[in-house]
Amino acid sequence: MSTLFQRALLGLLAVSAGGAGAADVRCEASRGTQAPAIVELYTSEGCSSCPPADRWLSGLKGQDDVVALSFHVNYWNHLGWRDPFATAATTERQYRLRDTLGGRTVYTPQVVLNGRDDRDWYRQKSNELPRLGGQAPAIRLTREGDDLIARVERKGDAPGRLAGYWALLQDGVSSRVTAGENAGEQLHHDHVVVHYQPVAAWSGSDAHTERWYLPLKIAHRVAFVVTDTSLTRPVQAVVMRCPG
């Protein structure tokens, strides 16, 4: 067997082994009928008043009964700095929240706690955040290869319709901002929603399974949040950490 052929064969075996390893990735997380506190931050790297809120949200890391999500919005991009984490989908979510909550405008930083505007966020510590009340549906979240699977049990209290969304989260990301209100600053973020995918409503009186193909191969956490049909009032959430 020639040396060149040996090298080619070894390379093919290495690729095959790597592919099998990716397909075998499996991890899971679950939550019972007690829901956590669910914190959404609407922020932008182009907003000079946002870094304190970003730091506050980073302080919620490691809390099992707090699910924190950082949604970067794109309407500050016109000042000269394009927020690399802002998307049209996350921005649209904030406008949807504005309409549901009866607000007149959107703003940053905005903290939404358990589906309600929370303007006193800076006074609150993680152990002081109220958790969602009521009997929530239990969730089991599983990754099998590149497939993400959420299994939601029947809703514990009165029947109704539920909806939800997937959020792919990254921690420990940063940007050196060169323009806009934060020009010259090195900004750091956790809980960043780098991919947001709403899912259609289903009957809350039935068990439900939702499947999502992993959109990005990066070090990540995955959240599945169950909501009412407006997608803005959370009912339950679970977060799973997996390798990239």
KAVEN-V304498 format. One record per helix or strand of 3 or more residues. SS is the DSSP state (H for helix, E for strand). FROM is the first residue (numbers start at 1). LEN is the number of residues. If there is no record, write none. Layout:
# KAVEN-V304498
SS/FROM/LEN
SS/FROM/LEN
This chain:
# KAVEN-V304498
H/3/21
E/26/6
E/37/7
H/51/8
E/66/7
H/77/3
H/88/14
E/110/4
H/121/3
H/126/3
E/139/6
E/147/6
E/161/10
E/173/4
E/186/4
E/192/12
E/208/6
E/220/8
E/234/9
